[in-house]
Amino acid sequence: MKIRVAHFKASSTDFSVILLASNSELTAEAMKSVGSKLPKTIQRPIVIAAKPTSDLAFYGQDDLVNLIDEVKMAQFPWKVLNI
């Protein structure tokens, strides 16, 4: 399975954003499911993202979501990983 991951370094936290399929639900269950499948090399905590419309939608820690909410999708440092 291929996933798109963007790693961010904030002043106090390093974290990853995982891009899910556009029809994915952004819920605690989805985060738990995705988190359990990720290799240990993926920086935690994670924020999950989907693109149900023209904008990205996020689910995760409020402070991290607020931090990346204003970033345009093209600015994310996406990498494609096989898991």
Long-range contacts (C-beta under 8 A, 24 or more apart in sequence): 1-37, 1-82, 1-83, 2-80, 2-81, 2-82, 2-83, 3-38, 3-80, 3-81, 3-83, 4-78, 4-79, 4-80, 4-81, 5-42, 5-78, 5-79, 5-80, 5-81, 6-76, 6-77, 6-78, 6-79, 7-43, 7-77, 7-79, 8-67, 8-68, 8-77, 10-64, 10-67, 13-45, 13-64, 14-43, 15-43, 15-44, 15-45, 15-46, 15-47, 15-64, 16-42, 16-43, 16-44, 16-45, 16-46, 16-47, 17-46, 17-47, 17-48, 17-49, 17-58, 17-68, 17-76, 18-42, 18-46, 18-47, 18-48, 18-49, 19-49, 19-50, 19-51, 19-56, 19-78, 20-48, 20-49, 20-50, 21-50, 22-50, 22-51, 22-52, 23-50, 23-52, 24-48, 24-50, 26-50, 26-57, 26-58, 26-59, 27-59, 28-59, 30-59, 31-59, 31-60, 37-83, 38-83, 39-81, 39-83, 42-81
